[in-house]
């Protein structure tokens, strides 16, 4: 069946200046009109604007520095050996400082606000243009709500007036701003736009990847859930601008928990074209991208540099490239093997390849030892560890041009192309790993076990330098031929943003918080839908072999009788590890310090296998990111007003 994709043409996207959305040298130019209002009074302008709304997703999702802001400093990730300040600052472990200059949440601020203004231009003008269906306007409403929801979770209250009035289209540069409160952002912008979008969006997208009722339902349910937590505020986390935890519409937290549950269950019961994949492996398998479990993604393609938004041969390290996975890819190309038993001649036996398990190494972010030993403790029944990480690195030197038949590897045993050169062990071995001469032999400080031809590192030996790679986000190309392909290019895969599976977690979380199941499943039953699926294997990813095993019964029976918020958070990390959900999950539930206050990992040096425990300083004010310095610098306001604009706790 032919697929029609939303094609993003950069030339059709409107650029804007809103406060600090551009660099200071641009802001210093004379104010001028940025938008031509007449553009949104034509059919071409409306469709071009809507296309640009989808295009802006690529400036946020897959952008590695924003990706870092969603994970580094949580229990899922810390900074890795090659990390610079972009990553160290976000870790809150004493190696950097998070402030208005260093926070990489600026990526969100700088892209979301101009996009909100574009959405408002479409919403205001489209009704006057012939042949524009209400469903198309609903797409713009969805994106305006989508961006405001991201902003209010990240920064607290944000401006609803971008210069033309509240939720009005602005056509000129504005250098003043007033932040609305959190309840105002939710009840004036997020909720109304999503409710209208649900009413007017189709069940099936107008093109592949377009938003639908189900996509809008997910975000409304999640927004209700998040706002309910905000109203309840169990740990007295401060908000800003200061506001009473009172809903303007007179509802309490329980009302919103119930709404979140009901909308999620409605979507589960009426999924339309969406649903769960049969196995967890299939959800993230690159060959199966854009499957029916994925509700929203920032799209890319290897078919055209124009529609990909970037080079197909070399990654720029900047948006709109999808280069997030580079950050959690360690330098596996340092692995070496020998061409003779004397080891007088060596070969790079695992070379950089444009394949899902490999790609371009940057070594900026790393999973902690706790992720491997605690989060993914069950590696036998639960397929999600195998479907998340690369733990086996296989020989691929012939693709790089070498004609060596085999190499001598650990214990001077022969290894042939396609066989393991190096493995991360699932558990600590009964026999101690021999790490002597490990740097010389393996190139990465790995060790040996008797009888094994692959070098190994156990979970307790995971370090800031060498750690399991992130398979689920790995690159994929169909044009590699028999070679290594284009491993220096950014990923041409879509970056997944929202998944159907999250409905089950939202409904379960709402029930734990007091929502009454409306003739539906309990929290445990909802969670067990996801856990049962995780027990179904069809492929052993790191074993590189078919595996037709079903451990659903074991997974279900291991689920605790009483589901708690902590257990839901643990399950969410197993399901969505490394996808950018974690900071939002821990902030929503006010569990950040509890889950991520300390972590364990080995050091950055080659051969360092001594675990160290690191403490993070997570203060209540950290639950809001700082307003970017560029925003403050660009406003024509007094210094005291600028200080009042900034979230408390962060110096200007």
C-alpha positions as CSV (number, residue, x, y, z in Angstrom):
1,X,0.0,0.0,0.0
2,X,1.3,3.4,-0.9
3,X,2.1,5.7,2.0
4,X,1.7,9.5,1.8
5,X,4.1,11.1,4.3
6,X,4.1,14.6,5.6
7,X,7.0,16.2,3.7
8,X,8.8,19.0,5.4
9,X,10.2,21.6,3.0
10,X,12.4,23.9,5.0
11,X,11.7,26.8,2.7
12,X,8.0,26.8,3.6
13,X,8.7,27.1,7.4
14,X,8.2,30.6,8.8
15,X,10.9,32.0,10.9
16,X,10.1,34.3,13.9
17,X,11.6,36.5,16.4
18,X,9.9,36.2,19.8
19,X,11.8,37.6,22.6
20,X,14.8,35.3,23.2
21,X,14.0,32.9,20.4
22,X,17.0,34.0,18.4
23,X,20.6,34.9,19.3
24,X,21.3,38.3,20.8
25,X,23.0,39.7,17.6
26,X,19.7,39.2,15.8
27,X,17.7,40.7,18.6
28,X,19.8,43.8,18.4
29,X,18.6,44.5,14.9
30,X,15.8,47.0,14.3
31,X,12.4,45.6,15.1
32,X,10.5,44.7,11.9
33,X,7.6,42.7,10.8
34,X,8.4,39.0,10.6
35,X,5.1,37.6,9.4
36,X,3.1,38.6,6.4
37,X,-0.4,38.2,7.7
38,X,-1.7,37.6,4.2
39,X,0.3,34.4,4.1
40,X,-2.2,32.7,6.4
41,X,-5.1,33.9,4.4
42,X,-4.4,31.6,1.5
43,X,-4.9,27.9,1.1
44,X,-1.3,27.4,0.3
45,X,-0.3,29.4,3.4
46,X,-2.4,27.4,5.7
47,X,-1.2,24.0,4.4
48,X,2.4,25.3,4.4
49,X,2.0,26.5,8.0
50,X,0.6,23.2,9.2
51,X,3.4,21.3,7.5
52,X,5.9,23.5,9.3
53,X,4.2,22.6,12.6
54,X,5.2,19.0,12.0
55,X,8.7,20.2,10.9
56,X,9.4,21.9,14.2
57,X,9.3,18.6,16.0
58,X,12.7,17.8,14.4
59,X,14.2,20.8,16.0
60,X,13.3,19.4,19.4
61,X,13.2,15.6,19.2
62,X,16.4,14.0,18.1
63,X,18.2,17.2,19.0
64,X,20.9,15.7,21.3
65,X,21.2,18.6,23.7
66,X,17.5,18.7,24.4
67,X,17.5,14.9,24.7
68,X,20.3,15.3,27.3
69,X,18.1,17.7,29.3
70,X,15.3,15.0,29.5
71,X,17.6,12.2,30.8
72,X,20.9,13.3,32.2
73,X,20.5,13.8,36.0
74,X,17.8,11.2,36.3
75,X,18.1,7.6,37.3
76,X,18.4,6.7,33.6
77,X,21.6,8.5,32.7
78,X,24.7,10.4,33.8
79,X,27.4,12.1,31.9
80,X,29.9,9.9,30.0
81,X,33.7,10.1,29.5
82,X,33.7,12.6,26.6
83,X,30.9,14.8,28.1
84,X,31.4,18.6,28.0
85,X,29.5,21.1,30.0
86,X,26.3,20.6,28.1
87,X,26.0,17.2,29.9
88,X,27.9,17.7,33.1
89,X,25.8,20.7,34.0
90,X,22.6,18.7,33.7
91,X,23.9,15.9,36.1
92,X,23.7,18.0,39.3
93,X,26.5,15.9,40.8
94,X,28.9,18.7,41.5
95,X,30.8,18.7,38.1
96,X,28.9,21.6,36.6
97,X,26.3,24.3,37.3
98,X,22.8,24.4,36.0
99,X,21.7,28.0,35.3
100,X,20.1,30.2,32.6
101,X,23.2,30.0,30.5
102,X,23.9,26.3,30.7
103,X,20.5,24.6,30.7
104,X,19.8,22.9,27.5
105,X,16.0,23.2,27.9
106,X,16.6,26.4,26.0
107,X,16.1,24.2,22.9
108,X,12.5,23.7,23.8
109,X,11.8,27.4,24.7
110,X,13.4,28.7,21.5
111,X,11.4,26.4,19.2
112,X,8.1,26.0,21.0
113,X,7.1,29.7,21.3
114,X,7.6,30.6,17.6
115,X,5.7,27.5,16.7
116,X,2.8,28.4,19.0
117,X,2.6,31.7,17.3
118,X,2.5,30.0,13.9
119,X,-0.3,27.7,15.1
120,X,-2.3,30.8,16.3
121,X,-1.9,32.4,12.9
122,X,-3.4,29.3,11.3
123,X,-6.2,29.0,13.9
124,X,-7.2,32.7,13.4
125,X,-7.0,32.9,9.6
126,X,-8.0,29.4,8.4
127,X,-11.7,29.9,9.0
128,X,-11.8,32.7,6.4
129,X,-10.0,30.6,3.7
130,X,-12.1,28.5,1.3
131,X,-11.5,24.7,1.3
132,X,-9.8,24.5,4.7
133,X,-11.5,21.7,6.7
134,X,-12.0,22.1,10.4
135,X,-9.9,19.0,10.9
136,X,-6.8,20.8,9.5
137,X,-7.3,23.7,11.9
138,X,-7.6,21.0,14.7
139,X,-4.1,19.9,13.8
140,X,-2.9,23.4,14.5
141,X,-4.8,23.4,17.8
142,X,-3.1,20.2,18.8
143,X,0.3,21.5,18.2
144,X,-0.4,24.8,20.1
145,X,-1.5,22.7,23.1
146,X,1.4,20.2,22.6
147,X,4.0,23.0,22.8
148,X,2.3,24.7,25.7
149,X,2.1,21.4,27.6
150,X,5.8,20.9,27.1
151,X,6.6,24.4,28.2
152,X,4.4,24.4,31.4
153,X,5.9,21.1,32.6
154,X,9.4,22.4,32.0
155,X,9.4,26.1,33.0
156,X,6.1,26.6,35.0
157,X,3.9,29.4,33.9
158,X,4.7,30.8,30.4
159,X,3.3,33.7,28.4
160,X,0.0,33.2,26.6
161,X,0.3,36.7,25.1
162,X,3.2,36.6,22.5
163,X,2.5,40.2,21.5
164,X,-0.9,40.2,19.9
165,X,-3.0,39.3,22.9
166,X,-3.7,36.1,24.7
167,X,-3.5,33.2,22.3
168,X,-3.5,35.7,19.4
169,X,-1.3,35.7,16.4
170,X,1.5,38.2,16.6
171,X,3.1,39.7,13.5
172,X,6.0,41.8,14.9
173,X,9.0,41.5,17.2
174,X,8.0,42.0,20.8
175,X,10.5,42.8,23.6
176,X,8.3,42.6,26.7
177,X,6.6,39.6,28.2
178,X,4.4,38.6,31.1
179,X,4.3,35.0,32.3
180,X,0.9,33.5,33.0
181,X,0.4,31.1,35.9
182,X,0.4,27.3,35.6
183,X,-3.4,27.0,36.0
184,X,-4.0,29.7,33.3
185,X,-1.7,27.9,30.8
186,X,-3.6,24.6,31.4
187,X,-7.1,25.9,31.5
188,X,-6.9,28.6,28.8
189,X,-4.6,26.9,26.3
190,X,-3.7,23.2,26.8
191,X,-7.1,21.8,27.8
192,X,-9.4,23.8,25.4
193,X,-7.2,23.2,22.4
194,X,-6.9,19.5,23.0
195,X,-10.6,19.1,23.6
196,X,-11.4,20.9,20.4
197,X,-8.8,18.9,18.6
198,X,-10.4,15.6,19.7
199,X,-13.7,16.8,18.5
200,X,-12.5,17.7,15.0
201,X,-9.6,15.5,14.2
202,X,-10.2,12.3,12.2
203,X,-9.8,8.8,13.5
204,X,-7.3,8.1,10.8
205,X,-4.7,10.7,9.9
206,X,-5.0,12.6,6.6
207,X,-1.5,11.4,5.7
208,X,0.9,8.9,7.4
209,X,2.1,10.5,10.6
210,X,-0.6,13.2,10.9
211,X,-2.3,13.6,14.3
212,X,-5.6,12.0,15.0
213,X,-8.2,11.9,17.8
214,X,-6.2,9.2,19.5
215,X,-3.0,11.3,19.5
216,X,-4.9,14.2,21.0
217,X,-6.5,11.9,23.6
218,X,-3.1,10.7,24.8
219,X,-1.9,14.2,25.3
220,X,-5.1,15.4,27.0
221,X,-5.1,12.4,29.4
222,X,-1.4,13.0,30.2
223,X,-2.1,16.8,30.7
224,X,-5.0,16.0,33.0
225,X,-2.7,13.6,35.0
226,X,0.1,16.0,35.2
227,X,-2.1,18.9,36.3
228,X,-3.7,16.7,38.9
229,X,-0.3,16.1,40.4
230,X,0.4,19.8,40.3
231,X,-2.8,20.6,42.2
232,X,-2.1,18.0,44.8
233,X,1.5,18.9,45.2
234,X,2.3,16.1,47.7
235,X,5.9,17.3,48.4
236,X,5.3,21.0,48.4
237,X,7.4,21.7,45.4
238,X,7.3,25.5,44.6
239,X,5.7,26.8,41.4
240,X,6.3,30.0,39.5
241,X,4.8,32.5,38.8
242,X,3.4,32.0,42.3
243,X,-0.2,30.8,42.2
244,X,-2.5,29.0,44.6
245,X,-3.0,25.3,43.8
246,X,-6.6,26.0,43.0
247,X,-8.2,25.2,39.7
248,X,-10.0,28.2,38.1
249,X,-12.8,25.9,36.9
250,X,-13.4,24.6,40.4
251,X,-12.2,21.0,40.0
252,X,-10.0,19.3,42.4
253,X,-7.1,16.9,41.8
254,X,-9.3,13.8,42.0
255,X,-11.5,15.1,39.2
256,X,-8.5,15.4,36.9
257,X,-7.2,12.0,37.9
258,X,-10.6,10.6,37.0
259,X,-10.6,12.4,33.6
260,X,-7.1,11.2,32.8
261,X,-8.2,7.6,33.5
262,X,-11.5,7.8,31.6
263,X,-9.9,9.3,28.5
264,X,-7.1,6.8,28.5
265,X,-9.5,3.9,28.8
266,X,-11.7,5.3,26.1
267,X,-8.7,5.3,23.8
268,X,-7.7,1.8,24.8
269,X,-11.3,0.5,24.1
270,X,-11.6,2.5,20.8
271,X,-8.0,2.3,19.3
272,X,-8.9,3.0,15.7
273,X,-5.8,2.1,13.6
274,X,-3.5,2.0,16.7
275,X,-2.6,-0.8,19.1
276,X,0.2,-2.7,20.7
277,X,2.8,-4.6,18.7
278,X,3.0,-8.3,19.5
279,X,6.5,-8.1,21.0
280,X,8.6,-5.3,22.6
281,X,11.3,-6.1,20.1
282,X,9.0,-5.1,17.2
283,X,8.1,-1.7,18.7
284,X,11.6,-0.4,18.3
285,X,12.9,-2.5,15.4
286,X,14.1,0.0,12.8
287,X,12.8,-2.1,9.9
288,X,9.3,-1.7,11.6
289,X,9.4,2.1,12.1
290,X,6.1,3.9,12.0
291,X,4.3,0.9,13.3
292,X,0.7,1.2,14.7
293,X,2.0,1.6,18.3
294,X,3.7,4.9,17.4
295,X,1.3,7.8,17.7
296,X,3.6,10.7,16.9
297,X,7.1,11.0,15.7
298,X,9.6,13.6,14.2
299,X,10.1,12.2,10.8
300,X,13.2,11.7,8.7
301,X,14.0,9.8,5.6
302,X,17.1,8.4,3.7
303,X,15.3,9.0,0.4
304,X,16.0,12.7,0.1
305,X,18.2,15.3,1.9
306,X,15.5,17.9,1.3
307,X,12.8,16.0,3.1
308,X,15.2,14.5,5.7
309,X,16.2,18.0,6.7
310,X,19.9,17.3,6.7
311,X,22.8,15.6,5.0
312,X,22.6,11.9,4.3
313,X,26.4,11.4,4.5
314,X,27.6,13.5,7.5
315,X,25.8,14.6,10.6
316,X,26.1,18.3,11.6
317,X,25.6,17.8,15.3
318,X,22.7,20.2,15.3
319,X,19.0,20.3,14.5
320,X,17.1,19.3,12.5
321,X,19.4,16.2,12.4
322,X,18.3,13.2,14.5
323,X,21.6,12.7,16.4
324,X,20.4,11.9,19.9
325,X,21.6,8.3,19.9
326,X,25.2,9.3,19.3
327,X,25.3,10.6,22.8
328,X,24.7,7.2,24.4
329,X,27.0,5.4,21.9
330,X,30.5,4.7,23.4
331,X,33.6,4.3,21.3
332,X,33.3,0.6,20.4
333,X,35.7,1.2,17.5
334,X,38.5,1.1,20.1
335,X,38.0,-2.7,20.2
336,X,41.0,-4.5,18.7
337,X,41.8,-8.1,17.9
338,X,45.0,-9.7,16.7
339,X,46.0,-11.1,13.3
340,X,48.5,-13.6,14.8
341,X,48.9,-15.3,18.1
342,X,51.9,-13.1,19.0
343,X,49.6,-10.1,18.7
344,X,52.2,-8.3,16.8
345,X,49.6,-7.2,14.2
346,X,46.2,-5.9,15.3
347,X,42.9,-5.0,13.6
348,X,39.9,-2.8,14.5
349,X,37.5,-5.8,14.6
350,X,34.3,-3.8,15.2
351,X,34.2,-0.8,12.9
352,X,31.9,2.1,12.8
353,X,28.8,1.0,10.8
354,X,25.4,2.5,9.9
355,X,23.5,-0.3,11.6
356,X,21.1,-0.3,14.6
357,X,23.6,-1.7,17.0
358,X,26.5,0.6,16.1
359,X,26.4,4.1,14.5
360,X,28.5,7.2,15.4
361,X,30.1,7.2,18.9
362,X,30.1,10.4,21.0
363,X,30.3,9.0,24.5
364,X,28.4,11.9,26.1
365,X,25.8,10.1,28.2
366,X,25.9,6.7,29.9
367,X,23.5,4.4,31.7
368,X,24.4,3.8,35.3
369,X,25.2,0.4,36.9
370,X,21.9,0.7,38.7
371,X,20.0,0.7,35.4
372,X,21.5,-2.6,34.5
373,X,21.3,-4.3,37.9
374,X,18.1,-2.8,39.3
375,X,15.9,-1.4,36.6
376,X,16.5,-4.3,34.3
377,X,17.1,-6.9,37.0
378,X,15.1,-9.6,35.2
379,X,16.9,-10.3,31.9
380,X,15.5,-13.8,31.5
381,X,11.8,-13.4,31.3
382,X,11.6,-9.7,30.5
383,X,12.6,-9.0,26.9
384,X,13.0,-5.2,27.4
385,X,16.6,-5.3,28.4
386,X,17.5,-7.2,25.3
387,X,15.2,-4.9,23.2
388,X,16.7,-1.7,24.6
389,X,20.5,-2.2,24.8
390,X,23.4,-3.4,22.7
391,X,25.3,-5.8,24.8
392,X,27.2,-7.8,22.2
393,X,29.5,-6.3,19.6
394,X,30.1,-8.5,16.6
395,X,33.0,-8.6,14.2
396,X,32.4,-6.6,11.0
397,X,35.9,-6.0,9.7
398,X,35.3,-7.4,6.1
399,X,32.8,-4.5,5.5
400,X,35.7,-2.1,6.1
401,X,37.8,-3.8,3.4
402,X,40.0,-6.3,5.3
403,X,40.2,-9.8,3.9
404,X,41.3,-11.4,7.1
405,X,39.5,-14.8,7.5
406,X,39.5,-14.6,11.3
407,X,41.2,-12.8,14.2
408,X,42.6,-13.9,17.5
409,X,40.6,-12.5,20.3
410,X,40.2,-13.3,24.0
411,X,42.2,-16.3,25.2
412,X,43.8,-16.2,21.8
413,X,40.8,-18.0,20.4
414,X,39.7,-17.4,16.8
415,X,36.7,-15.2,16.0
416,X,35.1,-15.1,12.5
417,X,33.0,-12.3,11.0
418,X,29.6,-11.9,12.7
419,X,30.8,-13.5,15.9
420,X,31.1,-11.7,19.2
421,X,34.2,-9.7,19.8
422,X,33.0,-8.2,23.1
423,X,30.0,-8.7,25.4
424,X,28.5,-7.1,28.5
425,X,27.5,-9.9,30.8
426,X,23.9,-10.0,32.1
427,X,25.1,-10.9,35.6
428,X,28.2,-11.0,37.7
429,X,30.0,-14.3,36.8
430,X,30.8,-17.0,39.4
431,X,34.4,-16.9,38.3
432,X,36.3,-13.6,38.6
433,X,37.0,-11.8,35.3
434,X,40.7,-11.6,34.5
435,X,41.3,-7.9,33.6
436,X,45.1,-8.2,33.5
437,X,46.6,-6.9,30.3
438,X,43.0,-5.9,29.3
439,X,43.9,-2.6,27.7
440,X,46.6,-4.1,25.5
441,X,44.5,-7.1,24.5
442,X,41.1,-5.6,23.9
443,X,41.8,-2.0,23.5
444,X,39.0,-1.0,25.9
445,X,40.0,-2.5,29.2
446,X,37.7,-5.5,28.9
447,X,38.6,-8.9,30.5
448,X,38.5,-12.5,29.8
449,X,36.8,-15.6,31.2
450,X,38.0,-19.2,30.6
451,X,36.9,-20.7,27.4
452,X,35.3,-17.6,25.9
453,X,36.6,-16.0,22.7
454,X,34.9,-12.7,23.4
455,X,36.2,-10.1,25.8
456,X,33.7,-9.3,28.6
457,X,32.7,-6.7,31.2
458,X,30.3,-7.5,34.0
459,X,27.5,-5.1,35.2
460,X,29.7,-3.9,38.1
461,X,32.4,-2.9,35.6
462,X,30.2,-0.6,33.5
463,X,32.0,2.8,33.4
464,X,31.6,6.3,32.0
465,X,33.8,5.1,29.1
466,X,32.4,1.6,28.3
467,X,28.7,0.8,28.7
468,X,25.8,-0.9,26.8
469,X,24.7,1.0,23.8
470,X,21.2,2.1,23.1
471,X,19.9,-0.3,20.4
472,X,16.3,1.0,20.4
473,X,17.3,4.4,19.0
474,X,20.1,3.0,16.8
475,X,20.6,4.1,13.2
476,X,19.3,2.2,10.2
477,X,20.0,2.5,6.5
478,X,18.9,0.4,3.5
479,X,21.7,1.7,1.3
480,X,24.8,0.1,3.0
481,X,25.2,-2.6,0.4
482,X,28.1,-4.9,1.6
483,X,29.9,-2.0,3.3
484,X,29.7,0.1,6.4
485,X,27.4,2.6,4.8
486,X,27.2,6.1,6.2
487,X,27.8,5.8,9.9
488,X,28.8,9.5,10.2
489,X,25.4,10.7,9.1
490,X,22.6,11.5,11.5
491,X,19.9,8.9,11.9
492,X,17.4,8.9,9.1
493,X,14.9,7.1,11.3
494,X,11.9,8.9,12.8
495,X,12.3,9.9,16.4
496,X,9.4,8.5,18.4
497,X,7.5,10.9,20.6
498,X,4.3,9.2,21.7
499,X,3.3,5.5,21.9
500,X,-0.1,3.8,22.3
501,X,1.3,1.8,25.3
502,X,1.3,4.9,27.4
503,X,-2.5,4.8,27.7
504,X,-2.1,1.8,30.0
505,X,0.4,3.6,32.2
506,X,-1.7,6.7,32.4
507,X,-4.9,4.8,33.4
508,X,-3.0,2.8,36.0
509,X,-1.3,5.8,37.5
510,X,-4.7,7.6,37.8
511,X,-6.2,4.6,39.5
512,X,-3.4,4.5,42.1
513,X,-4.1,8.2,42.7
514,X,-7.7,7.5,43.4
515,X,-9.5,7.3,40.1
516,X,-12.4,4.8,40.0
517,X,-12.1,2.2,37.2
518,X,-15.2,2.7,35.1
519,X,-16.1,-0.9,34.4
520,X,-12.5,-1.5,33.3
521,X,-9.3,-3.0,34.5
522,X,-7.5,-2.5,37.7
523,X,-4.1,-0.8,37.9
524,X,-2.5,-4.2,38.2
525,X,-4.4,-5.6,35.2
526,X,-3.5,-2.5,33.1
527,X,0.2,-2.8,34.0
528,X,0.1,-6.5,33.3
529,X,-1.0,-6.0,29.7
530,X,2.4,-4.3,29.2
531,X,4.3,-6.8,31.3
532,X,2.7,-9.8,29.5
533,X,3.8,-8.3,26.2
534,X,7.3,-7.8,27.5
535,X,7.5,-11.6,28.3
536,X,7.0,-12.5,24.7
537,X,10.1,-13.1,22.7
538,X,10.4,-13.8,19.0
539,X,14.1,-12.8,18.6
540,X,17.1,-12.7,20.9
541,X,18.5,-9.4,19.8
542,X,22.0,-9.7,21.4
543,X,22.1,-13.4,20.7
544,X,21.3,-12.7,17.1
545,X,19.0,-15.7,16.8
546,X,15.3,-16.5,16.7
547,X,13.8,-17.1,20.2
548,X,10.2,-18.3,20.3
549,X,9.6,-18.1,24.0
550,X,6.6,-16.8,26.0
551,X,7.3,-15.8,29.6
552,X,4.0,-13.8,30.0
553,X,2.8,-15.9,32.8
554,X,6.1,-15.5,34.7
555,X,5.9,-11.7,34.1
556,X,2.3,-11.4,35.3
557,X,2.8,-13.5,38.4
558,X,5.8,-11.4,39.4
559,X,3.8,-8.2,39.4
560,X,3.1,-7.1,42.9
561,X,-0.5,-7.4,44.2
562,X,-0.5,-3.7,45.1
563,X,0.6,-1.3,42.4
564,X,2.3,1.8,43.7
565,X,3.5,5.0,42.0
566,X,7.1,3.8,42.5
567,X,6.3,0.6,40.8
568,X,4.7,2.4,37.9
569,X,7.8,4.6,37.6
570,X,10.0,1.5,37.5
571,X,7.9,-0.1,34.8
572,X,7.8,3.2,32.8
573,X,11.6,3.2,32.8
574,X,11.8,-0.4,31.6
575,X,9.3,0.4,28.9
576,X,10.6,3.8,27.8
577,X,14.2,3.8,28.8
578,X,16.3,6.3,26.9
579,X,13.4,7.8,25.0
580,X,13.3,11.2,26.8
581,X,10.4,10.6,29.2
582,X,12.2,10.3,32.4
583,X,12.7,13.8,33.7
584,X,9.1,14.6,33.0
585,X,8.0,11.4,34.9
586,X,10.1,12.2,37.9
587,X,9.1,15.8,38.0
588,X,5.4,15.1,37.5
589,X,5.3,12.6,40.4
590,X,7.8,14.7,42.5
591,X,10.0,11.6,42.9
592,X,13.1,13.0,41.2
593,X,15.4,13.2,44.3
594,X,14.1,9.9,45.6
595,X,14.9,8.0,42.4
596,X,17.9,9.9,41.2
597,X,19.6,11.3,44.3
598,X,22.5,9.0,43.9
599,X,23.9,6.6,41.3
600,X,26.8,4.1,40.8
601,X,29.2,3.9,37.9
602,X,32.9,3.2,37.3
603,X,35.3,6.0,36.3
604,X,36.2,7.4,32.9
605,X,39.6,5.8,32.4
606,X,40.4,2.7,30.3
607,X,40.2,-0.4,32.4
608,X,38.4,1.3,35.4
609,X,36.1,-1.3,36.9
610,X,35.8,0.1,40.4
611,X,32.2,1.2,41.1
612,X,31.8,4.6,42.7
613,X,28.7,6.1,44.2
614,X,27.9,9.7,43.3
615,X,25.5,12.0,45.0
616,X,23.3,14.6,43.3
617,X,22.0,17.8,44.8
618,X,18.4,18.1,43.6
619,X,16.8,21.1,45.2
620,X,13.0,21.8,45.0
621,X,13.7,24.8,42.7
622,X,15.3,22.4,40.2
623,X,11.8,21.0,39.4
624,X,11.5,24.0,37.0
625,X,14.2,24.7,34.4
626,X,15.6,28.2,34.2
627,X,14.3,30.6,31.7
628,X,17.0,30.8,29.0
629,X,19.5,33.7,29.3
630,X,18.8,34.6,25.6
631,X,15.2,35.3,26.5
632,X,16.2,37.6,29.4
633,X,18.8,39.4,27.3
634,X,16.4,40.1,24.5
635,X,13.7,41.8,26.7
636,X,13.5,45.6,27.2
637,X,12.7,45.4,30.8
638,X,14.4,46.6,34.0
639,X,16.8,44.3,35.7
640,X,14.5,43.8,38.6
641,X,11.7,42.8,36.2
642,X,14.0,40.4,34.5
643,X,14.9,38.9,37.9
644,X,11.2,38.5,38.6
645,X,10.8,36.8,35.2
646,X,13.4,34.2,36.0
647,X,12.4,31.1,38.0
648,X,13.6,31.5,41.7
649,X,16.8,29.8,42.6
650,X,18.6,30.5,39.3
651,X,20.9,33.5,39.1
652,X,20.4,35.7,36.0
